[in-house]
């Protein structure tokens, strides 16, 4: 299972580099980790992913 997870992460990282280079790699990794941690509770996963994204989007005063 570990090998499959690492392979999946490598593929996602390659796609991020090719298609979305401005998207932080650590954000993508944290989103994937959060989704995996909360597979059985998608409401909680969505809430936590939203929090991660909010941390990366500057607020109106920071733009």
Secondary structure, 3 states (H helix, E strand, C coil): CHHHHHHHHHHHHHHHHHHCCCCCHHHHHHHHHHHHHCCCCHHHHHHHHHHHHHHHCCCHHHC
